Amino acid sequence: MFKSQNGKRNLCGLRIAQLRKGMKPKVSQRMLEDRLQLSGMDLDKNAISKIESGQRFVTDIELKALAELFHITTNELLYDEPPNEG
């Protein structure tokens, strides 16, 4: 099974955790699950926990739904800083 250079199965888990924890009012993984389900994405609390800890892959559809929920681009989920535009 593929793992990134840091041994994680995704690049966005830590960023997702940071964004969720920074939401006002405070948002739990269960509350994030509820918000995602309202948008049509069926991710449960356990899946969110595994994504945030890097133990689970994230599909492109999930990545898009998460970016929309946080009102950011998918690139902002993947990179700590925006990639150079050439």
PDB file of N, CA, C and O in Angstrom:
ATOM      1  N   MET A   1       0.845  -1.170   0.000  1.00  0.00           N
ATOM      2  CA  MET A   1       0.000   0.000   0.000  1.00  0.00           C
ATOM      3  C   MET A   1       0.893   1.237   0.000  1.00  0.00           C
ATOM      4  O   MET A   1       1.901   1.284   0.705  1.00  0.00           O
ATOM      5  N   PHE A   2       0.517   2.237  -0.795  1.00  0.00           N
ATOM      6  CA  PHE A   2       1.320   3.450  -0.935  1.00  0.00           C
ATOM      7  C   PHE A   2       1.300   4.290   0.336  1.00  0.00           C
ATOM      8  O   PHE A   2       0.263   4.451   0.979  1.00  0.00           O
ATOM      9  N   LYS A   3       2.454   4.813   0.679  1.00  0.00           N
ATOM     10  CA  LYS A   3       2.580   5.777   1.774  1.00  0.00           C
ATOM     11  C   LYS A   3       3.476   6.905   1.286  1.00  0.00           C
ATOM     12  O   LYS A   3       4.397   6.679   0.502  1.00  0.00           O
ATOM     13  N   SER A   4       3.209   8.100   1.744  1.00  0.00           N
ATOM     14  CA  SER A   4       4.032   9.248   1.361  1.00  0.00           C
ATOM     15  C   SER A   4       5.380   9.176   2.071  1.00  0.00           C
ATOM     16  O   SER A   4       5.635   8.261   2.855  1.00  0.00           O
ATOM     17  N   GLN A   5       6.233  10.146   1.788  1.00  0.00           N
ATOM     18  CA  GLN A   5       7.568  10.162   2.382  1.00  0.00           C
ATOM     19  C   GLN A   5       7.524  10.227   3.904  1.00  0.00           C
ATOM     20  O   GLN A   5       8.438   9.739   4.568  1.00  0.00           O
ATOM     21  N   ASN A   6       6.484  10.819   4.459  1.00  0.00           N
ATOM     22  CA  ASN A   6       6.397  10.920   5.920  1.00  0.00           C
ATOM     23  C   ASN A   6       5.701   9.707   6.545  1.00  0.00           C
ATOM     24  O   ASN A   6       5.424   9.704   7.745  1.00  0.00           O
ATOM     25  N   GLY A   7       5.412   8.662   5.728  1.00  0.00           N
ATOM     26  CA  GLY A   7       4.800   7.447   6.239  1.00  0.00           C
ATOM     27  C   GLY A   7       3.290   7.509   6.366  1.00  0.00           C
ATOM     28  O   GLY A   7       2.672   6.579   6.884  1.00  0.00           O
ATOM     29  N   LYS A   8       2.692   8.589   5.901  1.00  0.00           N
ATOM     30  CA  LYS A   8       1.239   8.761   5.979  1.00  0.00           C
ATOM     31  C   LYS A   8       0.597   8.327   4.675  1.00  0.00           C
ATOM     32  O   LYS A   8       1.260   8.248   3.641  1.00  0.00           O
ATOM     33  N   ARG A   9      -0.705   8.044   4.730  1.00  0.00           N
ATOM     34  CA  ARG A   9      -1.440   7.630   3.541  1.00  0.00           C
ATOM     35  C   ARG A   9      -2.163   8.789   2.863  1.00  0.00           C
ATOM     36  O   ARG A   9      -2.898   8.589   1.896  1.00  0.00           O
ATOM     37  N   ASN A  10      -1.954   9.995   3.370  1.00  0.00           N
ATOM     38  CA  ASN A  10      -2.496  11.180   2.707  1.00  0.00           C
ATOM     39  C   ASN A  10      -1.622  12.381   3.036  1.00  0.00           C
ATOM     40  O   ASN A  10      -0.820  12.355   3.969  1.00  0.00           O
ATOM     41  N   LEU A  11      -1.797  13.430   2.247  1.00  0.00           N
ATOM     42  CA  LEU A  11      -1.038  14.661   2.456  1.00  0.00           C
ATOM     43  C   LEU A  11      -1.841  15.713   3.200  1.00  0.00           C
ATOM     44  O   LEU A  11      -1.282  16.709   3.659  1.00  0.00           O
ATOM     45  N   CYS A  12      -3.146  15.505   3.326  1.00  0.00           N
ATOM     46  CA  CYS A  12      -4.020  16.564   3.820  1.00  0.00           C
ATOM     47  C   CYS A  12      -4.550  16.350   5.236  1.00  0.00           C
ATOM     48  O   CYS A  12      -5.217  17.237   5.769  1.00  0.00           O
ATOM     49  N   GLY A  13      -4.285  15.232   5.847  1.00  0.00           N
ATOM     50  CA  GLY A  13      -4.875  14.920   7.148  1.00  0.00           C
ATOM     51  C   GLY A  13      -4.573  15.937   8.238  1.00  0.00           C
ATOM     52  O   GLY A  13      -5.479  16.373   8.949  1.00  0.00           O
ATOM     53  N   LEU A  14      -3.317  16.314   8.373  1.00  0.00           N
ATOM     54  CA  LEU A  14      -2.960  17.279   9.411  1.00  0.00           C
ATOM     55  C   LEU A  14      -3.604  18.633   9.149  1.00  0.00           C
ATOM     56  O   LEU A  14      -4.033  19.313  10.081  1.00  0.00           O
ATOM     57  N   ARG A  15      -3.671  19.022   7.880  1.00  0.00           N
ATOM     58  CA  ARG A  15      -4.294  20.294   7.514  1.00  0.00           C
ATOM     59  C   ARG A  15      -5.792  20.266   7.829  1.00  0.00           C
ATOM     60  O   ARG A  15      -6.342  21.253   8.318  1.00  0.00           O
ATOM     61  N   ILE A  16      -6.444  19.150   7.554  1.00  0.00           N
ATOM     62  CA  ILE A  16      -7.874  19.008   7.860  1.00  0.00           C
ATOM     63  C   ILE A  16      -8.095  19.132   9.364  1.00  0.00           C
ATOM     64  O   ILE A  16      -9.021  19.812   9.807  1.00  0.00           O
ATOM     65  N   ALA A  17      -7.244  18.475  10.146  1.00  0.00           N
ATOM     66  CA  ALA A  17      -7.358  18.563  11.605  1.00  0.00           C
ATOM     67  C   ALA A  17      -7.174  20.007  12.073  1.00  0.00           C
ATOM     68  O   ALA A  17      -7.919  20.479  12.932  1.00  0.00           O
ATOM     69  N   GLN A  18      -6.190  20.707  11.516  1.00  0.00           N
ATOM     70  CA  GLN A  18      -5.949  22.103  11.888  1.00  0.00           C
ATOM     71  C   GLN A  18      -7.161  22.971  11.558  1.00  0.00           C
ATOM     72  O   GLN A  18      -7.592  23.784  12.376  1.00  0.00           O
ATOM     73  N   LEU A  19      -7.701  22.796  10.369  1.00  0.00           N
ATOM     74  CA  LEU A  19      -8.848  23.600   9.947  1.00  0.00           C
ATOM     75  C   LEU A  19     -10.070  23.320  10.821  1.00  0.00           C
ATOM     76  O   LEU A  19     -10.774  24.243  11.232  1.00  0.00           O
ATOM     77  N   ARG A  20     -10.314  22.041  11.101  1.00  0.00           N
ATOM     78  CA  ARG A  20     -11.472  21.671  11.931  1.00  0.00           C
ATOM     79  C   ARG A  20     -11.331  22.267  13.329  1.00  0.00           C
ATOM     80  O   ARG A  20     -12.276  22.854  13.857  1.00  0.00           O
ATOM     81  N   LYS A  21     -10.157  22.114  13.923  1.00  0.00           N
ATOM     82  CA  LYS A  21      -9.928  22.610  15.281  1.00  0.00           C
ATOM     83  C   LYS A  21      -9.958  24.134  15.358  1.00  0.00           C
ATOM     84  O   LYS A  21     -10.220  24.702  16.419  1.00  0.00           O
ATOM     85  N   GLY A  22      -9.689  24.793  14.229  1.00  0.00           N
ATOM     86  CA  GLY A  22      -9.697  26.244  14.198  1.00  0.00           C
ATOM     87  C   GLY A  22     -11.058  26.854  13.914  1.00  0.00           C
ATOM     88  O   GLY A  22     -11.209  28.076  13.927  1.00  0.00           O
ATOM     89  N   MET A  23     -12.044  26.015  13.659  1.00  0.00           N
ATOM     90  CA  MET A  23     -13.378  26.540  13.357  1.00  0.00           C
ATOM     91  C   MET A  23     -14.012  27.153  14.599  1.00  0.00           C
ATOM     92  O   MET A  23     -13.824  26.680  15.720  1.00  0.00           O
ATOM     93  N   LYS A  24     -14.768  28.222  14.363  1.00  0.00           N
ATOM     94  CA  LYS A  24     -15.507  28.881  15.443  1.00  0.00           C
ATOM     95  C   LYS A  24     -16.983  28.858  15.084  1.00  0.00           C
ATOM     96  O   LYS A  24     -17.329  29.315  13.994  1.00  0.00           O
ATOM     97  N   PRO A  25     -17.864  28.362  15.921  1.00  0.00           N
ATOM     98  CA  PRO A  25     -17.568  27.710  17.190  1.00  0.00           C
ATOM     99  C   PRO A  25     -16.843  26.386  16.962  1.00  0.00           C
ATOM    100  O   PRO A  25     -16.804  25.867  15.846  1.00  0.00           O
ATOM    101  N   LYS A  26     -16.279  25.858  18.024  1.00  0.00           N
ATOM    102  CA  LYS A  26     -15.489  24.631  17.990  1.00  0.00           C
ATOM    103  C   LYS A  26     -16.285  23.497  17.328  1.00  0.00           C
ATOM    104  O   LYS A  26     -17.474  23.324  17.595  1.00  0.00           O
ATOM    105  N   VAL A  27     -15.606  22.725  16.457  1.00  0.00           N
ATOM    106  CA  VAL A  27     -16.251  21.638  15.719  1.00  0.00           C
ATOM    107  C   VAL A  27     -15.542  20.321  16.031  1.00  0.00           C
ATOM    108  O   VAL A  27     -14.328  20.204  15.859  1.00  0.00           O
ATOM    109  N   SER A  28     -16.306  19.340  16.488  1.00  0.00           N
ATOM    110  CA  SER A  28     -15.759  18.007  16.763  1.00  0.00           C
ATOM    111  C   SER A  28     -15.748  17.189  15.462  1.00  0.00           C
ATOM    112  O   SER A  28     -16.320  17.603  14.454  1.00  0.00           O
ATOM    113  N   GLN A  29     -15.097  16.036  15.501  1.00  0.00           N
ATOM    114  CA  GLN A  29     -15.120  15.145  14.344  1.00  0.00           C
ATOM    115  C   GLN A  29     -16.550  14.696  14.048  1.00  0.00           C
ATOM    116  O   GLN A  29     -16.916  14.547  12.882  1.00  0.00           O
ATOM    117  N   ARG A  30     -17.345  14.484  15.061  1.00  0.00           N
ATOM    118  CA  ARG A  30     -18.752  14.098  14.877  1.00  0.00           C
ATOM    119  C   ARG A  30     -19.538  15.217  14.187  1.00  0.00           C
ATOM    120  O   ARG A  30     -20.354  14.959  13.302  1.00  0.00           O
ATOM    121  N   MET A  31     -19.284  16.453  14.600  1.00  0.00           N
ATOM    122  CA  MET A  31     -19.961  17.595  13.971  1.00  0.00           C
ATOM    123  C   MET A  31     -19.515  17.763  12.517  1.00  0.00           C
ATOM    124  O   MET A  31     -20.321  18.116  11.655  1.00  0.00           O
ATOM    125  N   LEU A  32     -18.228  17.509  12.245  1.00  0.00           N
ATOM    126  CA  LEU A  32     -17.737  17.567  10.871  1.00  0.00           C
ATOM    127  C   LEU A  32     -18.417  16.482  10.040  1.00  0.00           C
ATOM    128  O   LEU A  32     -18.796  16.718   8.893  1.00  0.00           O
ATOM    129  N   GLU A  33     -18.570  15.293  10.622  1.00  0.00           N
ATOM    130  CA  GLU A  33     -19.299  14.210   9.955  1.00  0.00           C
ATOM    131  C   GLU A  33     -20.699  14.678   9.561  1.00  0.00           C
ATOM    132  O   GLU A  33     -21.126  14.467   8.426  1.00  0.00           O
ATOM    133  N   ASP A  34     -21.411  15.311  10.489  1.00  0.00           N
ATOM    134  CA  ASP A  34     -22.772  15.791  10.222  1.00  0.00           C
ATOM    135  C   ASP A  34     -22.785  16.803   9.086  1.00  0.00           C
ATOM    136  O   ASP A  34     -23.647  16.738   8.209  1.00  0.00           O
ATOM    137  N   ARG A  35     -21.842  17.737   9.092  1.00  0.00           N
ATOM    138  CA  ARG A  35     -21.786  18.761   8.048  1.00  0.00           C
ATOM    139  C   ARG A  35     -21.483  18.153   6.680  1.00  0.00           C
ATOM    140  O   ARG A  35     -22.056  18.556   5.668  1.00  0.00           O
ATOM    141  N   LEU A  36     -20.582  17.185   6.666  1.00  0.00           N
ATOM    142  CA  LEU A  36     -20.263  16.516   5.404  1.00  0.00           C
ATOM    143  C   LEU A  36     -21.465  15.728   4.880  1.00  0.00           C
ATOM    144  O   LEU A  36     -21.735  15.722   3.679  1.00  0.00           O
ATOM    145  N   GLN A  37     -22.180  15.067   5.784  1.00  0.00           N
ATOM    146  CA  GLN A  37     -23.346  14.302   5.356  1.00  0.00           C
ATOM    147  C   GLN A  37     -24.434  15.211   4.800  1.00  0.00           C
ATOM    148  O   GLN A  37     -25.130  14.835   3.858  1.00  0.00           O
ATOM    149  N   LEU A  38     -24.588  16.398   5.369  1.00  0.00           N
ATOM    150  CA  LEU A  38     -25.566  17.358   4.844  1.00  0.00           C
ATOM    151  C   LEU A  38     -25.204  17.808   3.428  1.00  0.00           C
ATOM    152  O   LEU A  38     -26.082  18.158   2.638  1.00  0.00           O
ATOM    153  N   SER A  39     -23.911  17.796   3.114  1.00  0.00           N
ATOM    154  CA  SER A  39     -23.474  18.178   1.770  1.00  0.00           C
ATOM    155  C   SER A  39     -23.462  16.983   0.812  1.00  0.00           C
ATOM    156  O   SER A  39     -23.110  17.132  -0.358  1.00  0.00           O
ATOM    157  N   GLY A  40     -23.844  15.805   1.301  1.00  0.00           N
ATOM    158  CA  GLY A  40     -23.915  14.618   0.447  1.00  0.00           C
ATOM    159  C   GLY A  40     -22.723  13.694   0.523  1.00  0.00           C
ATOM    160  O   GLY A  40     -22.673  12.704  -0.206  1.00  0.00           O
ATOM    161  N   MET A  41     -21.750  13.987   1.389  1.00  0.00           N
ATOM    162  CA  MET A  41     -20.558  13.145   1.534  1.00  0.00           C
ATOM    163  C   MET A  41     -20.702  12.274   2.770  1.00  0.00           C
ATOM    164  O   MET A  41     -20.835  12.788   3.881  1.00  0.00           O
ATOM    165  N   ASP A  42     -20.676  10.977   2.591  1.00  0.00           N
ATOM    166  CA  ASP A  42     -20.870  10.039   3.698  1.00  0.00           C
ATOM    167  C   ASP A  42     -19.533   9.601   4.276  1.00  0.00           C
ATOM    168  O   ASP A  42     -18.994   8.557   3.907  1.00  0.00           O
ATOM    169  N   LEU A  43     -19.007  10.413   5.188  1.00  0.00           N
ATOM    170  CA  LEU A  43     -17.789  10.078   5.927  1.00  0.00           C
ATOM    171  C   LEU A  43     -18.140  10.058   7.400  1.00  0.00           C
ATOM    172  O   LEU A  43     -18.641  11.051   7.928  1.00  0.00           O
ATOM    173  N   ASP A  44     -17.886   8.943   8.076  1.00  0.00           N
ATOM    174  CA  ASP A  44     -18.217   8.898   9.504  1.00  0.00           C
ATOM    175  C   ASP A  44     -17.045   9.391  10.349  1.00  0.00           C
ATOM    176  O   ASP A  44     -15.953   9.634   9.834  1.00  0.00           O
ATOM    177  N   LYS A  45     -17.284   9.534  11.642  1.00  0.00           N
ATOM    178  CA  LYS A  45     -16.288  10.050  12.578  1.00  0.00           C
ATOM    179  C   LYS A  45     -15.005   9.230  12.538  1.00  0.00           C
ATOM    180  O   LYS A  45     -13.909   9.788  12.594  1.00  0.00           O
ATOM    181  N   ASN A  46     -15.133   7.914  12.442  1.00  0.00           N
ATOM    182  CA  ASN A  46     -13.945   7.049  12.406  1.00  0.00           C
ATOM    183  C   ASN A  46     -13.107   7.305  11.161  1.00  0.00           C
ATOM    184  O   ASN A  46     -11.878   7.318  11.229  1.00  0.00           O
ATOM    185  N   ALA A  47     -13.767   7.510  10.025  1.00  0.00           N
ATOM    186  CA  ALA A  47     -13.045   7.817   8.786  1.00  0.00           C
ATOM    187  C   ALA A  47     -12.327   9.155   8.907  1.00  0.00           C
ATOM    188  O   ALA A  47     -11.182   9.289   8.476  1.00  0.00           O
ATOM    189  N   ILE A  48     -13.000  10.149   9.495  1.00  0.00           N
ATOM    190  CA  ILE A  48     -12.392  11.463   9.688  1.00  0.00           C
ATOM    191  C   ILE A  48     -11.175  11.356  10.608  1.00  0.00           C
ATOM    192  O   ILE A  48     -10.142  11.974  10.350  1.00  0.00           O
ATOM    193  N   SER A  49     -11.299  10.582  11.666  1.00  0.00           N
ATOM    194  CA  SER A  49     -10.183  10.374  12.590  1.00  0.00           C
ATOM    195  C   SER A  49      -8.993   9.749  11.865  1.00  0.00           C
ATOM    196  O   SER A  49      -7.856  10.179  12.056  1.00  0.00           O
ATOM    197  N   LYS A  50      -9.247   8.743  11.041  1.00  0.00           N
ATOM    198  CA  LYS A  50      -8.170   8.073  10.310  1.00  0.00           C
ATOM    199  C   LYS A  50      -7.555   8.983   9.260  1.00  0.00           C
ATOM    200  O   LYS A  50      -6.349   8.929   9.019  1.00  0.00           O
ATOM    201  N   ILE A  51      -8.380   9.826   8.629  1.00  0.00           N
ATOM    202  CA  ILE A  51      -7.840  10.791   7.664  1.00  0.00           C
ATOM    203  C   ILE A  51      -6.923  11.767   8.379  1.00  0.00           C
ATOM    204  O   ILE A  51      -5.802  12.014   7.934  1.00  0.00           O
ATOM    205  N   GLU A  52      -7.397  12.324   9.488  1.00  0.00           N
ATOM    206  CA  GLU A  52      -6.601  13.312  10.219  1.00  0.00           C
ATOM    207  C   GLU A  52      -5.285  12.743  10.739  1.00  0.00           C
ATOM    208  O   GLU A  52      -4.294  13.467  10.832  1.00  0.00           O
ATOM    209  N   SER A  53      -5.264  11.476  11.072  1.00  0.00           N
ATOM    210  CA  SER A  53      -4.035  10.862  11.582  1.00  0.00           C
ATOM    211  C   SER A  53      -3.164  10.275  10.464  1.00  0.00           C
ATOM    212  O   SER A  53      -2.080   9.754  10.730  1.00  0.00           O
ATOM    213  N   GLY A  54      -3.638  10.360   9.218  1.00  0.00           N
ATOM    214  CA  GLY A  54      -2.863   9.870   8.087  1.00  0.00           C
ATOM    215  C   GLY A  54      -2.961   8.379   7.860  1.00  0.00           C
ATOM    216  O   GLY A  54      -2.179   7.829   7.084  1.00  0.00           O
ATOM    217  N   GLN A  55      -3.892   7.707   8.509  1.00  0.00           N
ATOM    218  CA  GLN A  55      -4.043   6.256   8.384  1.00  0.00           C
ATOM    219  C   GLN A  55      -4.958   5.845   7.237  1.00  0.00           C
ATOM    220  O   GLN A  55      -5.078   4.654   6.951  1.00  0.00           O
ATOM    221  N   ARG A  56      -5.610   6.806   6.569  1.00  0.00           N
ATOM    222  CA  ARG A  56      -6.584   6.496   5.524  1.00  0.00           C
ATOM    223  C   ARG A  56      -6.347   7.391   4.306  1.00  0.00           C
ATOM    224  O   ARG A  56      -6.044   8.578   4.427  1.00  0.00           O
ATOM    225  N   PHE A  57      -6.495   6.778   3.133  1.00  0.00           N
ATOM    226  CA  PHE A  57      -6.433   7.539   1.893  1.00  0.00           C
ATOM    227  C   PHE A  57      -7.635   8.468   1.808  1.00  0.00           C
ATOM    228  O   PHE A  57      -8.661   8.226   2.444  1.00  0.00           O
ATOM    229  N   VAL A  58      -7.504   9.524   1.027  1.00  0.00           N
ATOM    230  CA  VAL A  58      -8.602  10.452   0.769  1.00  0.00           C
ATOM    231  C   VAL A  58      -8.856  10.440  -0.734  1.00  0.00           C
ATOM    232  O   VAL A  58      -7.939  10.675  -1.521  1.00  0.00           O
ATOM    233  N   THR A  59     -10.095  10.167  -1.136  1.00  0.00           N
ATOM    234  CA  THR A  59     -10.415  10.162  -2.562  1.00  0.00           C
ATOM    235  C   THR A  59     -10.523  11.594  -3.074  1.00  0.00           C
ATOM    236  O   THR A  59     -10.651  12.536  -2.292  1.00  0.00           O
ATOM    237  N   ASP A  60     -10.469  11.743  -4.379  1.00  0.00           N
ATOM    238  CA  ASP A  60     -10.602  13.078  -4.957  1.00  0.00           C
ATOM    239  C   ASP A  60     -11.969  13.683  -4.650  1.00  0.00           C
ATOM    240  O   ASP A  60     -12.068  14.893  -4.449  1.00  0.00           O
ATOM    241  N   ILE A  61     -13.001  12.889  -4.610  1.00  0.00           N
ATOM    242  CA  ILE A  61     -14.351  13.367  -4.292  1.00  0.00           C
ATOM    243  C   ILE A  61     -14.407  13.866  -2.851  1.00  0.00           C
ATOM    244  O   ILE A  61     -15.001  14.908  -2.576  1.00  0.00           O
ATOM    245  N   GLU A  62     -13.788  13.123  -1.931  1.00  0.00           N
ATOM    246  CA  GLU A  62     -13.739  13.546  -0.526  1.00  0.00           C
ATOM    247  C   GLU A  62     -12.924  14.821  -0.368  1.00  0.00           C
ATOM    248  O   GLU A  62     -13.301  15.718   0.386  1.00  0.00           O
ATOM    249  N   LEU A  63     -11.811  14.895  -1.079  1.00  0.00           N
ATOM    250  CA  LEU A  63     -10.954  16.076  -1.017  1.00  0.00           C
ATOM    251  C   LEU A  63     -11.726  17.321  -1.460  1.00  0.00           C
ATOM    252  O   LEU A  63     -11.638  18.378  -0.834  1.00  0.00           O
ATOM    253  N   LYS A  64     -12.478  17.177  -2.542  1.00  0.00           N
ATOM    254  CA  LYS A  64     -13.273  18.304  -3.050  1.00  0.00           C
ATOM    255  C   LYS A  64     -14.336  18.717  -2.041  1.00  0.00           C
ATOM    256  O   LYS A  64     -14.528  19.908  -1.799  1.00  0.00           O
ATOM    257  N   ALA A  65     -15.029  17.747  -1.450  1.00  0.00           N
ATOM    258  CA  ALA A  65     -16.080  18.045  -0.464  1.00  0.00           C
ATOM    259  C   ALA A  65     -15.493  18.732   0.765  1.00  0.00           C
ATOM    260  O   ALA A  65     -16.090  19.673   1.287  1.00  0.00           O
ATOM    261  N   LEU A  66     -14.349  18.281   1.226  1.00  0.00           N
ATOM    262  CA  LEU A  66     -13.701  18.890   2.393  1.00  0.00           C
ATOM    263  C   LEU A  66     -13.262  20.316   2.080  1.00  0.00           C
ATOM    264  O   LEU A  66     -13.444  21.214   2.903  1.00  0.00           O
ATOM    265  N   ALA A  67     -12.687  20.532   0.901  1.00  0.00           N
ATOM    266  CA  ALA A  67     -12.266  21.885   0.517  1.00  0.00           C
ATOM    267  C   ALA A  67     -13.468  22.823   0.473  1.00  0.00           C
ATOM    268  O   ALA A  67     -13.390  23.959   0.942  1.00  0.00           O
ATOM    269  N   GLU A  68     -14.569  22.354  -0.084  1.00  0.00           N
ATOM    270  CA  GLU A  68     -15.774  23.180  -0.146  1.00  0.00           C
ATOM    271  C   GLU A  68     -16.298  23.485   1.252  1.00  0.00           C
ATOM    272  O   GLU A  68     -16.724  24.608   1.523  1.00  0.00           O
ATOM    273  N   LEU A  69     -16.271  22.507   2.130  1.00  0.00           N
ATOM    274  CA  LEU A  69     -16.752  22.713   3.495  1.00  0.00           C
ATOM    275  C   LEU A  69     -15.922  23.773   4.219  1.00  0.00           C
ATOM    276  O   LEU A  69     -16.471  24.589   4.960  1.00  0.00           O
ATOM    277  N   PHE A  70     -14.603  23.765   4.011  1.00  0.00           N
ATOM    278  CA  PHE A  70     -13.712  24.724   4.669  1.00  0.00           C
ATOM    279  C   PHE A  70     -13.573  26.034   3.877  1.00  0.00           C
ATOM    280  O   PHE A  70     -12.899  26.960   4.329  1.00  0.00           O
ATOM    281  N   HIS A  71     -14.208  26.115   2.697  1.00  0.00           N
ATOM    282  CA  HIS A  71     -14.162  27.311   1.845  1.00  0.00           C
ATOM    283  C   HIS A  71     -12.736  27.646   1.416  1.00  0.00           C
ATOM    284  O   HIS A  71     -12.302  28.797   1.460  1.00  0.00           O
ATOM    285  N   ILE A  72     -12.019  26.591   0.996  1.00  0.00           N
ATOM    286  CA  ILE A  72     -10.663  26.759   0.483  1.00  0.00           C
ATOM    287  C   ILE A  72     -10.515  25.894  -0.765  1.00  0.00           C
ATOM    288  O   ILE A  72     -11.421  25.132  -1.102  1.00  0.00           O
ATOM    289  N   THR A  73      -9.385  26.005  -1.446  1.00  0.00           N
ATOM    290  CA  THR A  73      -9.141  25.185  -2.629  1.00  0.00           C
ATOM    291  C   THR A  73      -8.570  23.823  -2.217  1.00  0.00           C
ATOM    292  O   THR A  73      -8.084  23.651  -1.100  1.00  0.00           O
ATOM    293  N   THR A  74      -8.637  22.887  -3.121  1.00  0.00           N
ATOM    294  CA  THR A  74      -8.040  21.574  -2.842  1.00  0.00           C
ATOM    295  C   THR A  74      -6.530  21.701  -2.667  1.00  0.00           C
ATOM    296  O   THR A  74      -5.938  20.981  -1.864  1.00  0.00           O
ATOM    297  N   ASN A  75      -5.899  22.617  -3.417  1.00  0.00           N
ATOM    298  CA  ASN A  75      -4.452  22.831  -3.241  1.00  0.00           C
ATOM    299  C   ASN A  75      -4.128  23.284  -1.831  1.00  0.00           C
ATOM    300  O   ASN A  75      -3.100  22.900  -1.275  1.00  0.00           O
ATOM    301  N   GLU A  76      -4.992  24.093  -1.252  1.00  0.00           N
ATOM    302  CA  GLU A  76      -4.744  24.566   0.111  1.00  0.00           C
ATOM    303  C   GLU A  76      -4.854  23.431   1.130  1.00  0.00           C
ATOM    304  O   GLU A  76      -4.289  23.527   2.220  1.00  0.00           O
ATOM    305  N   LEU A  77      -5.564  22.371   0.793  1.00  0.00           N
ATOM    306  CA  LEU A  77      -5.606  21.197   1.667  1.00  0.00           C
ATOM    307  C   LEU A  77      -4.349  20.353   1.517  1.00  0.00           C
ATOM    308  O   LEU A  77      -3.924  19.688   2.462  1.00  0.00           O
ATOM    309  N   LEU A  78      -3.769  20.379   0.352  1.00  0.00           N
ATOM    310  CA  LEU A  78      -2.618  19.509   0.057  1.00  0.00           C
ATOM    311  C   LEU A  78      -1.271  20.108   0.424  1.00  0.00           C
ATOM    312  O   LEU A  78      -0.311  19.378   0.673  1.00  0.00           O
ATOM    313  N   TYR A  79      -1.193  21.436   0.458  1.00  0.00           N
ATOM    314  CA  TYR A  79       0.088  22.097   0.658  1.00  0.00           C
ATOM    315  C   TYR A  79       0.018  23.047   1.846  1.00  0.00           C
ATOM    316  O   TYR A  79      -0.994  23.715   2.057  1.00  0.00           O
ATOM    317  N   ASP A  80       1.102  23.104   2.624  1.00  0.00           N
ATOM    318  CA  ASP A  80       1.182  24.073   3.707  1.00  0.00           C
ATOM    319  C   ASP A  80       1.236  25.485   3.134  1.00  0.00           C
ATOM    320  O   ASP A  80       0.668  26.420   3.698  1.00  0.00           O
ATOM    321  N   GLU A  81       1.920  25.622   2.019  1.00  0.00           N
ATOM    322  CA  GLU A  81       2.022  26.900   1.319  1.00  0.00           C
ATOM    323  C   GLU A  81       1.589  26.655  -0.125  1.00  0.00           C
ATOM    324  O   GLU A  81       1.791  25.560  -0.650  1.00  0.00           O
ATOM    325  N   PRO A  82       1.000  27.655  -0.772  1.00  0.00           N
ATOM    326  CA  PRO A  82       0.602  27.472  -2.168  1.00  0.00           C
ATOM    327  C   PRO A  82       1.802  27.100  -3.036  1.00  0.00           C
ATOM    328  O   PRO A  82       2.877  27.678  -2.874  1.00  0.00           O
ATOM    329  N   PRO A  83       1.635  26.135  -3.965  1.00  0.00           N
ATOM    330  CA  PRO A  83       2.747  25.764  -4.840  1.00  0.00           C
ATOM    331  C   PRO A  83       3.111  26.925  -5.758  1.00  0.00           C
ATOM    332  O   PRO A  83       2.267  27.758  -6.086  1.00  0.00           O
ATOM    333  N   ASN A  84       4.380  26.971  -6.169  1.00  0.00           N
ATOM    334  CA  ASN A  84       4.826  28.028  -7.084  1.00  0.00           C
ATOM    335  C   ASN A  84       4.116  27.874  -8.403  1.00  0.00           C
ATOM    336  O   ASN A  84       3.960  26.759  -8.902  1.00  0.00           O
ATOM    337  N   GLU A  85       3.690  28.965  -8.968  1.00  0.00           N
ATOM    338  CA  GLU A  85       2.940  28.960 -10.219  1.00  0.00           C
ATOM    339  C   GLU A  85       3.873  29.122 -11.419  1.00  0.00           C
ATOM    340  O   GLU A  85       3.474  29.735 -12.409  1.00  0.00           O
ATOM    341  N   GLY A  86       5.066  28.612 -11.371  1.00  0.00           N
ATOM    342  CA  GLY A  86       5.954  28.599 -12.523  1.00  0.00           C
ATOM    343  C   GLY A  86       6.824  29.745 -12.560  1.00  0.00           C
ATOM    344  O   GLY A  86       7.634  29.875 -13.477  1.00  0.00           O
TER     345      GLY A  86
END
